[in-house]
């Protein structure tokens, strides 16, 4: 005859089965509230794969150094023109129609350095051919000079800035080695430095109203800062000072 204890255990088991505890996973019960004597050490996570070393910094291109090397290698004016045409580190080149290198007589006693080409210069590939250039020709003729016989002309920048904006300092710095070599190869007796940006490139100074008319030196040559003809078109009253500068240039050539 079965005992009451047996039937109680059987009833308890049936109750647990009703609750869903219908699988035995251990022979002895586990007290979840008891603190174990020691906490088993967990396995260390696998070491992360060693990251590949970051690539070293890319050597930055120095357009000024490249310009210096290309300009120095030019042995004559045609070589310098070719070096400029092959120079691809100036963004202005991408938006310009033509390289504006020079006009006039190479080797002339007077070398005029302007700022940058405008629309007409960009289209024709020559400096000072628009309204400002026509005024410049008249100014030169007044003291018996001309680009056809006695004057050589170039610009600080050989490519037109978009919308005729002012040259940026980095653009001027990039073109300076070509300009310096241009002066060396043309070897004029005097330089006429026209406009603020030309003064900045060759004299390291700005303020054409203060600088104009006073002879100084640039690249080992006597240099005369003057108003840009475009400025004279906007400010006709300044032609008086421009005329005085032209007479100073004429006297320098006569005495020198």
C-alpha positions in Angstrom: 0.0 0.0 0.0 1.5 3.4 -1.1 2.2 5.9 1.6 0.8 9.4 1.9 4.2 10.9 1.3 4.4 9.2 -2.1 1.0 10.7 -3.1 2.0 14.2 -1.8 5.2 14.0 -3.9 3.3 12.9 -6.9 0.8 15.7 -6.6 3.6 18.2 -6.3 5.2 16.9 -9.4 1.9 17.1 -11.3 1.5 20.7 -10.2 4.9 21.6 -11.4 4.2 19.9 -14.8 1.1 22.0 -15.0 3.2 25.1 -14.5 5.5 24.1 -17.4 8.4 22.6 -15.4 8.4 19.3 -17.4 12.1 18.8 -17.9 14.8 17.7 -15.4 18.1 19.4 -15.9 20.0 18.4 -12.7 19.9 15.7 -10.1 20.0 18.2 -7.2 18.2 21.5 -6.8 20.3 24.7 -7.2 20.0 27.5 -4.6 20.2 30.6 -6.6 20.6 32.8 -3.5 23.6 31.0 -2.1 27.0 32.9 -2.6 29.5 30.6 -4.3 32.8 30.1 -2.6 34.7 31.5 -5.5 33.7 33.3 -8.7 35.0 31.4 -11.7 37.2 33.5 -13.9 35.7 34.4 -17.2 37.6 33.8 -20.2 39.5 36.9 -21.5 38.0 38.3 -24.7 40.0 37.5 -27.7 42.6 40.2 -28.5 41.5 42.5 -31.2 43.3 42.1 -34.4 46.1 44.6 -34.5 45.0 47.6 -36.5 47.0 48.2 -39.7 49.3 51.2 -39.2 47.8 54.4 -40.5 49.3 55.5 -43.8 51.9 58.2 -43.4 51.0 61.8 -44.4 51.1 62.3 -48.1 53.8 64.7 -49.2 52.1 67.9 -50.0 52.8 69.5 -53.4 54.5 72.8 -53.1 53.5 74.8 -56.2 55.8 77.7 -55.4 58.8 75.3 -55.3 57.7 73.7 -58.6 57.3 77.2 -60.1 60.8 78.1 -58.9 62.3 75.0 -60.4 60.5 75.5 -63.8 61.4 79.2 -64.0 65.0 78.7 -63.1 65.3 76.0 -65.8 64.1 78.4 -68.5 67.1 79.7 -70.5 65.3 82.3 -72.7 61.9 83.9 -73.0 60.5 81.2 -75.2 61.5 78.6 -72.7 59.9 80.6 -69.9 56.7 80.9 -72.0 56.7 77.1 -72.5 57.3 76.5 -68.7 54.3 78.7 -67.9 52.1 76.9 -70.4 53.1 73.6 -68.9 52.5 74.7 -65.3 49.3 73.1 -64.0 49.2 74.1 -60.4 47.4 77.4 -60.7 43.6 77.2 -60.8 43.3 80.3 -62.9 44.6 78.4 -65.8 41.5 76.2 -65.9 39.2 79.1 -66.4 41.2 81.2 -68.8 41.1 81.1 -72.6 44.7 82.0 -73.2 48.0 82.4 -71.5 48.9 86.1 -71.5 52.7 86.1 -71.5 53.9 89.4 -72.9 53.8 92.0 -75.7 56.2 94.6 -77.1 59.9 94.3 -77.8 62.0 91.8 -75.8 65.1 93.4 -74.5 63.7 96.9 -74.6 65.0 99.5 -72.1 61.6 99.8 -70.4 59.6 96.8 -69.0 56.1 97.5 -67.7 54.7 95.0 -65.2 50.9 95.1 -64.8 48.6 93.1 -62.6 46.5 90.6 -64.4 44.7 90.1 -67.7 41.2 91.3 -68.2 38.5 90.0 -70.6 40.1 91.5 -73.8 43.6 90.4 -72.8 42.3 86.9 -72.1 40.7 86.7 -75.5 43.7 88.0 -77.4 46.5 86.5 -75.3 48.3 89.9 -75.0 48.6 92.3 -72.0 47.0 95.7 -72.1 44.8 95.5 -75.2 41.5 96.7 -73.8 40.5 100.3 -72.9 43.3 100.5 -70.3 45.8 99.3 -72.8 44.7 101.9 -75.3 45.2 104.6 -72.7 48.6 103.1 -71.9 49.6 103.4 -75.5 48.6 107.1 -75.6 50.6 107.7 -72.4 53.7 106.1 -73.8 53.4 107.9 -77.1 53.3 111.2 -75.2 57.0 110.6 -74.2 57.9 109.0 -77.5 57.7 105.3 -76.4 55.7 102.5 -77.9 55.2 98.8 -77.5 56.2 98.3 -81.1 59.6 99.8 -80.7 60.8 100.6 -77.2 58.7 98.9 -74.5 58.2 95.4 -73.2 55.0 94.5 -71.3 54.0 91.7 -69.0 51.7 91.0 -66.0 52.2 89.5 -62.5 49.5 86.9 -63.4 49.5 85.3 -66.8 45.8 84.1 -66.6 42.7 86.1 -66.0 41.1 85.9 -62.6 37.3 85.1 -62.7 35.2 88.2 -63.1 38.4 90.3 -63.0 38.6 89.8 -59.2 41.8 90.8 -57.4 44.6 88.3 -57.4 44.9 86.2 -54.3 48.1 86.2 -52.3 48.8 82.5 -53.0 48.3 83.1 -56.7 50.8 86.0 -56.7 53.3 83.9 -54.7 52.9 81.1 -57.2 53.7 83.3 -60.1 56.5 85.3 -58.6 59.3 82.9 -59.6 58.1 83.2 -63.2 57.9 87.0 -63.0 61.4 87.3 -61.4 62.9 85.1 -64.1 61.0 87.1 -66.8 62.7 90.2 -65.6 66.1 88.5 -65.6 65.7 87.3 -69.1 64.2 90.5 -70.5 66.9 92.5 -68.7 65.4 96.0 -69.0 67.2 99.2 -67.9 64.1 100.3 -65.8 60.9 98.7 -64.5 57.6 100.5 -64.5 55.5 98.9 -61.8 51.8 99.5 -62.5 49.2 99.2 -59.8 48.9 97.9 -56.3 49.2 94.2 -56.9 52.3 94.7 -59.0 53.9 96.8 -56.2 53.1 94.0 -53.8 54.7 91.4 -56.0 57.8 93.3 -56.8 58.3 95.8 -53.9 56.5 94.0 -51.1 54.4 97.1 -50.5 50.9 98.4 -51.2 49.4 101.8 -51.4 50.0 103.1 -54.9 48.8 106.6 -54.1 51.7 106.9 -51.6 54.3 104.9 -53.7 53.8 106.4 -57.1 56.3 108.8 -58.5 59.1 107.7 -56.2 61.9 105.8 -57.8 62.9 102.7 -55.9 64.5 99.3 -56.8 63.0 95.9 -57.7 65.0 92.8 -58.7 68.1 94.9 -59.0 66.6 97.4 -61.4 65.5 101.0 -61.0 61.7 100.9 -60.6 59.0 103.5 -60.9 55.5 102.8 -59.4 52.7 104.3 -61.3 48.9 104.3 -61.4 47.3 101.6 -63.4 45.6 103.0 -66.6 42.3 101.4 -65.4 42.5 103.5 -62.3 43.0 106.6 -64.5 39.9 105.7 -66.5 37.9 105.7 -63.2 39.7 108.7 -61.7 40.6 111.2 -64.5 41.8 113.7 -62.0 44.8 111.4 -61.3 46.1 111.9 -64.8 48.0 115.0 -63.6 50.2 112.7 -61.3 50.5 110.1 -64.1 51.8 112.8 -66.4 54.4 113.8 -63.9 55.5 110.1 -63.5 55.8 109.8 -67.3 58.1 112.9 -67.4 60.2 111.3 -64.6 60.5 108.2 -66.7 61.5 110.1 -69.8 64.2 112.0 -67.8 65.5 108.8 -66.4 65.9 107.2 -69.8 67.5 110.4 -71.2 70.0 110.7 -68.4 70.7 107.0 -68.1 
